[in-house]
Amino acid sequence: MNSGHMDLLSNALLKLNISVTPQIIEKFSVYRAMVMEWNKKINLTSITDDKEFVLKHFIDSVMCASFSGMNDINKIIDVGTGAGFPGIPLSIILENKEFILLDALNKRVQFLSEVIHKLELNHVKVFHGRAEDLGNDKDHREKYDLCLSRAVAKLNVLSEYCLPFVKINGYFAAYKSRSIESEIKDSLKAVELLGGAVVKEKDIPLSDEFQLEHQIIYIQKVKHTPQKYPRKAGKPLKNPLK
């Protein structure tokens, strides 16, 4: 990756008040190379252009670091992490937080394990499994300060996957498209049922400058998720909460 594209990343990190070191930039560069190498074997991303990759995977992922409550957040889970977005980029810049990456495809989990080892991300662990199962596990249910997801699903479905992981007063942050108003409206009852309340829709800082496509919806956990949620694997997607 040429230096100009990494300068783009450095510029974005500085504007988010994130310290930039050569070691951090090197980790992003190695991670990008690993994604491209593994992409020959398994489908990790359709974005192969260097500049697009930096914009849509790296800069887009780290925007959550600007969240006003981040100083009080210690334990983070990334649900449906795929190739590691947003979890790996955030873990590179937030070394004092504990990260769990969750994905249902074993090959992606193998890839992420190699990334964690190569980049020496000792504060990151990866789990192979489904959110519906891990969300009912006492070691993970309501144990996280922040749950992230950039997965492609409606907000009512994502909320059933993600809110069971979140502690009371913690947050679920969903990366969603710009035109999200009707989806939020359609999801309000499901969010409330699962113990959440939509706090704010937040335009990602620098989104215009870097032509980003996402905004982040923050949902606060205001009461315990009823024990019957999440439902069995596959049910939230097949029969979404209304």
Buried (B, 14 or more C-beta within 10 A) or exposed (E): BEEEBBEBBBBBBEBBEBEBEEEBBEBBBEBBEBBBEBBEEEEBBEBEEBEBBBBBBBBBBBBBBBBEBBEEBEBBBBBBBBBBBBBBBBBBBBEEBBBBBBBBEEBBBBBBBBBBEEBEBEBBBBBBBBBBBBBBEEEBBBBBBBBBBBBEBBBBBBBBBBBBBBBEEBBBBBBBEEEBEEBBEBBBEBBBBBBBEBBEBBBBBBBEEBEBEBBBBBBBBEEBBEEEBBBEEEBBEEEBBE
